[in-house]
């Protein structure tokens, strides 16, 4: 599925359109469609932990959110070897609106969400 990037993804400000592909129910790949070779691996946080946050008014407006059921939320990971050392960024989720095929990154306040880390190990959540 292709999505228009409505607000900059940190560190990748020039990406304007991405393609989301499911690897399995936990992992996804997000690629820039411009052919520049930029890609990310994402994780479905809801398969790992209780992961709820308030979507900002700005994000609701930018993504034209009508119903939260229309959203996918995934987190960027940094793959490590061994895989259980992979780091997950729970403070900067990507929010996808499947109704209008748009995406943006929400930056969460760590003081408001002290249980969410910037680089949490995958091994914390898998048995």
NORKAFEN-V349322 format. One record per residue. N is the residue number from 1. RES is the residue in three letters. PHI is phi in whole degrees, -180 to 180 (none if undefined). PSI is psi in radians with two decimals (none if undefined). OMEGA is omega in whole degrees, 0 to 359 (none if undefined). Layout:
BEGIN
n: <N/N>
res: <RES/RES>
phi: <PHI/PHI>
psi: <PSI/PSI>
omega: <OMEGA/OMEGA>
END
This chain:
BEGIN
n: <1/2/3/4/5/6/7/8/9/10/11/12/13/14/15/16/17/18/19/20/21/22/23/24/25/26/27/28/29/30/31/32/33/34/35/36/37/38/39/40/41/42/43/44/45/46/47/48/49/50/51/52/53/54/55/56/57/58/59/60/61/62/63/64/65/66/67/68/69/70/71/72/73/74/75/76/77/78/79/80/81/82/83/84/85/86/87/88/89/90/91/92/93/94/95/96/97/98/99/100/101/102/103/104/105/106/107/108/109/110/111/112/113/114/115/116/117/118/119/120/121/122/123/124/125/126/127>
res: <UNK/UNK/UNK/UNK/UNK/UNK/UNK/UNK/UNK/UNK/UNK/UNK/UNK/UNK/UNK/UNK/UNK/UNK/UNK/UNK/UNK/UNK/UNK/UNK/UNK/UNK/UNK/UNK/UNK/UNK/UNK/UNK/UNK/UNK/UNK/UNK/UNK/UNK/UNK/UNK/UNK/UNK/UNK/UNK/UNK/UNK/UNK/UNK/UNK/UNK/UNK/UNK/UNK/UNK/UNK/UNK/UNK/UNK/UNK/UNK/UNK/UNK/UNK/UNK/UNK/UNK/UNK/UNK/UNK/UNK/UNK/UNK/UNK/UNK/UNK/UNK/UNK/UNK/UNK/UNK/UNK/UNK/UNK/UNK/UNK/UNK/UNK/UNK/UNK/UNK/UNK/UNK/UNK/UNK/UNK/UNK/UNK/UNK/UNK/UNK/UNK/UNK/UNK/UNK/UNK/UNK/UNK/UNK/UNK/UNK/UNK/UNK/UNK/UNK/UNK/UNK/UNK/UNK/UNK/UNK/UNK/UNK/UNK/UNK/UNK/UNK/UNK>
phi: <none/-99/-131/-84/-81/-93/-151/-56/-92/-51/85/-137/-65/-88/-77/-114/-146/-132/-120/-103/-129/-80/-91/-156/-68/-102/-112/-139/-116/-120/-123/-69/-87/-80/81/-85/82/-78/-148/-129/-105/-117/-130/-83/-65/-70/-85/-111/-161/-74/-136/-131/-152/-85/-76/-65/-59/-60/-65/-59/-71/-63/-87/52/-77/-105/-149/-64/-67/-86/-106/-114/-127/-135/-119/-75/-124/-113/-67/-131/-121/-73/-57/-71/-89/-55/-104/-115/-98/-88/-95/-139/-67/-97/-110/-109/-102/-76/-72/-113/57/-123/-146/-154/-101/-100/-103/-90/-79/-63/-74/-79/-126/-66/-84/-104/-105/-84/-149/-85/-76/-57/-61/-64/-112/-114/-94>
psi: <2.37/2.44/2.47/2.26/2.02/-0.28/2.59/2.47/2.18/2.20/-0.15/0.95/-0.37/-0.10/2.16/-0.34/2.40/2.79/2.25/2.21/2.34/2.29/-0.88/-2.95/-0.25/-0.71/2.59/2.77/2.37/2.10/2.50/2.40/-0.01/-0.07/0.29/0.01/0.07/2.23/2.73/2.69/2.34/2.81/2.55/1.85/-0.45/-0.27/-0.16/-0.59/3.02/2.04/1.65/2.48/2.82/2.16/2.30/2.72/-0.69/-0.81/-0.70/-0.72/-0.81/-0.73/-0.06/0.93/2.16/-0.58/2.22/-0.29/-0.30/0.06/2.58/2.46/2.19/2.77/2.53/2.44/2.73/1.93/2.41/2.88/2.13/2.83/-0.56/-0.16/-0.03/2.45/2.40/2.32/1.77/-0.10/-0.06/1.13/2.66/2.26/2.12/2.25/1.88/-0.23/-0.80/0.15/0.91/2.76/2.61/2.86/2.27/2.28/2.04/2.57/2.05/-0.39/-0.58/-0.49/1.18/-0.29/-0.10/2.23/2.91/-0.46/1.17/2.47/2.40/-0.63/-0.37/-0.46/-0.13/2.57/none>
omega: <179/181/174/178/186/179/188/171/185/179/183/187/183/180/183/179/182/175/180/178/178/173/173/184/181/187/180/173/176/183/171/182/182/179/181/177/180/177/179/168/181/177/175/185/182/176/184/188/170/186/179/177/178/175/183/177/179/180/177/181/183/180/181/183/177/184/182/176/181/187/165/175/179/180/177/176/173/183/179/174/3/187/182/175/178/182/181/176/180/183/180/182/172/181/180/175/184/178/181/175/177/180/171/178/177/178/183/178/182/177/178/181/185/179/180/181/179/183/180/181/177/184/177/189/180/181/none>
END
